[in-house]
Amino acid sequence: MHAVFSLLCATLIQGADSVGGPPRAATRTTDSAPDPVSIVDRVVAHGLAAGGYPGIAVVIGRRDTTLLARGYGHVDWNPTSAVVDVSRTMYDLASLTKVVATTTAIMILYDHHRLDLDAPASRYLPRWRVGAQSGVTIRDLLTHRSGLPAGRELWRLARTPAAARRAVLATPLESRPGERYAYSDLGADILGFVVEAITRQPLDQYLARHLYDRLGMRNTRFRPTRADDRRIAPTEAPLGRVHDRNAATLGGVAGHAGLFSSAGDLAILSRMMLQGGVYHGVRIVTDSAVERFTSRARGTRALGWDTCAGGASCGQYMDTAAYGHTGYTGTSMWIDPDHDLFVIVLANWASGTSGHPAGPGAILADVRADIADLAEATIAESHADTVARRAMLTLRSDGARGW
């Protein structure tokens, strides 16, 4: 094992076992290689000082090792609010819902032979058998090539979840299915409706029973309870209410947004994916299903997941096999199967609480990219020195452009 990785494990061995299982033992090295962990601390502190977020949860790990599990700052801008805890603090995941909930549900149904990726969605949603919509496949929806627009202002169109659902289903296509890429919240909502039609269960109930409860993801749910309020990192929305207004209009459970979770729970899901669909002896899907859903399908998109194109929240050193997603509220999750690595960064950038506006989005964007680069520096044995040295010399947060 490379000296950078060994040093990092030895530094973080204490207190890391609360996130997705115990880390493996590591031996401290006397090598003078750079220590990316201390740099992560500095990068996050820089973003905090600049007002980019009130707090942030970071977990970096491998399938059987936790490299870093640390909360920074507070859940709110109020300095007396609770400190961020990677195992307990719950974040509004925003569009991470698309993969942590909807895509994973679709993957389970596919793996159980209950859904055909190339079948029209109307096979499962008879009410969608109208016009061009009848030709939209499940694959089109997963790769954002359905022809649906990005979204609609459902909160202006509907007063009840049922009316909002009808508005989603009635949305006309803007292009022919498969013709062009257009990232669409509405497409994810349709996929959520497909899950419900096949399982005859609400999306949240199906996921709780078949995914979150089975994996022990005890802090992951739609529509948090009152008891959860004291550990939720708030946004501009009322505490416990989803930030996305369309998801709220749909009743708090939607295919595109609405899920709350902790960094520790997302570490469990990441490990399940890295281990080919199994975690602590519990198999969720087959390894072939994981590979199919996370490999590039069209452009940079996999099925539901995005893949790393270099830069942005996945940093400069993950390759195209890495897959992940981000959420508007400040959430990010990337999994690099080639290097057996996952990087989770959760923040509530979209927070207007305590009368304190968030700083520019560039702050969190730079911090997330830097954390991903530093994470790669800890594990890629063949190029760790190169990555570590370049990362230290080219940290985006040091430039603070647009801050």
Residue, then its C-alpha position, 0 to 999 in steps of 0.5 A: m500500500h502506498a505511503v500516502f494511503s497508509l499515513l491517511c489510514a493511520t491518522l484517521i483510524q480512531g473514530a472512523d468506525s461509525v460510518g458504514g462499518p469498521p475500517r481495516a487496520a493500517t500501519r503508520t508510515t514514516d514516509s514524508a509523502p504529503d498528507p492529503v487529510s490535513i489539506v482537506d481540513r484546510v480546504v473545508a475551513h477556507g470555504l467555511a471562513a468565506g461563508g460558502y456554507p454553515g457546515i459540511a459533512v465529508v466521507i471518503g472511503r473504500r469498500d472496506t475502509t473509511l479514510l475520512a469521516r468528519g463533520y465541519g461547522h454547524v447545521d445552521w449559520n447560528p453558531t449555537s446550532a448543532v455541530v455537523d455529525v456525519s452519522r446523524t446530521m440529515y441533509d436534503l439531498a435534492s437531485l441526489t434523490k434521482v440516484v439514491a432513490t429512483t434510479t436504485a429502485i428502477m435497478i432493483l426492478y430491472d434486476h428482478h425482471r419486473l421492468d424492461l429498459d427498452a420498453p415504453a414507459s406507457r407499458y407501465l403507465p397506461r395514462w401515458r399512451v398518448g401521442a409521442q409520449s407513448g414512444v418514450t422508453i425507460r432508457d430514454l428517461l434514465t438518460h434524460r433523452s425523453g423529450l420532456p422539458a427540464g420541469r414545470e412550475l407545479w406549485r403554480l399549477a396544482r394545489t394537491p399532490a394528485a393534481a401535481r401528478r396529473a400535470v406531470l403526466a400531461t406535460p407535452l414533449e419538446s422533442r422526439p424521444g431519443e433525439r437530444y439530451a435535456y436534463s429533466d426533473l419531470g423524467a425522474d418523476i415519471l420513473g417514480f410513477v413507474v416504480e409505484a405502478i409496478t410495485r403497487q406501493p408508494l415510492d417511499q414505502y417501496l424504498a424503505r422496505h426493499l433498500y434502506d431498511r435492508l441496508g441499515m440506512r436509518n437516517t434516510r427517508f422522504r418526509p422527515t418526522r418531527a423527531d428528525d427536526r433537531r438534526i436536519a441541516p435546514t434550507e430556506a424551506p420550513l424545517g423538515r420540508v423539502h427545499d424543492r417546491n415541485a417535490a413539496t407540491l407532489g407531497g414531499v415524495a418525488g422521483h426527482a427530489g425529496l429524500f433526506s439522508s446522512a453522509g454515513d448512510l450514503a457511505i453504506l449505499s456507496r459500499m453496496m455499489l462498490q461491492g457489486g450490489v451486496y453489503h454485509g451479506v445483504r444482496i440488493v442487486t447483482d453485480s451485472a446490474v450495477e455495471r449496467f446502470t453505472s456504465r456510460a450509455r449516452g454521452t456522459r450519462a449512465l442509466g440515471w447516474d452521471t459519469c465524470a467528465g473531468g472537473a466539476s464536483c468529481g475533480q480532475y483525477m477520476d476517470t470516465a468509469a466514475y459515476g455520481h450525482t449532485g443536488y442543488t442544495g449542496t450535496s455531492m456523491w461520487i463513486d470510482p470503481d477503478h480505484d475502489l473509492f467513494v467521496i461524499v460531500l453534503a452541505n446546505w448551501a441553499s440555506g437562508t436561515s438565521g438571516h444569513p445568505a450563503g456565499p457564492g456557489a463557486i465556493l462550494a463548487d471549488v471545495r467539492a472539486d478539491i476534496a475529490d482530487l485529494a481523495e484520489a491522492t490517497i488511494a491511486e497507488s500508481h500515481a498517488d505522488t503525482v496526484a497529491r503534488r498536483a492537487m496541492l499546487t492547483l487547489r481551486s479553493d486557493g485561487a478563490r475565483g468568484w468567491 
